[in-house]
Amino acid sequence: MINNKDLKISEMIELSYKLWEKNKEKWSPMEPEYGKDFILYMIEEVGEVIEIIKKKSEEEIMNDNVIRERFIEELGDVLMYFIDVLNRFDISAEEFSEKYIEKYRTNLGRDFEKQHKDF
């Protein structure tokens, strides 16, 4: 059973695949050569998130329910396309999680101020 209060990466991958399965006659195949298209779609959705941030204040995003819901919906679109990329490149939840934690641990030990002092 899918927990709609706190989705796991594995659940999102499963949902993405089920949605594709339902629409596979109309949608591009679940193959790596289509992955770049979904990265571009994801970037387009990031642009929609940025548009809301630019046109609305942080206060509106935090306090106006209509704006907040639209903002979260667009973030959901970004995440859906991200998950579609994982599926098209056959990246499992375990594989992604392992690399994510590795990167997290690397970043814990980084001195960002020192590393980017010349910027």
JOTA-V612068 format. One record per backbone hydrogen bond with DSSP energy under -0.5 kcal/mol. NH is the residue of the N-H (numbers start at 1). CO is the residue of the C=O. If there is no record, write none. Layout:
BEGIN
nh/co
NH/CO
NH/CO
END
This chain:
BEGIN
nh/co
4/2
6/3
12/8
13/9
14/10
15/11
16/12
17/13
18/14
19/15
20/16
21/17
22/18
23/19
24/20
24/21
26/23
27/23
31/29
34/31
35/32
36/32
38/34
39/35
40/36
41/37
42/38
43/39
44/40
45/41
46/42
47/43
48/44
49/45
50/46
51/47
52/48
53/49
54/50
55/51
56/52
61/57
62/58
63/59
64/60
65/63
68/64
69/65
70/66
71/67
72/68
73/69
74/70
75/71
76/72
77/73
78/74
79/75
80/76
81/77
82/78
83/79
84/80
85/81
86/82
87/83
88/84
89/85
90/87
91/86
92/90
96/92
97/93
98/94
99/95
100/96
101/97
102/98
103/99
104/100
105/101
106/102
107/103
108/104
109/105
109/106
110/107
112/110
115/111
116/112
117/114
119/116
END
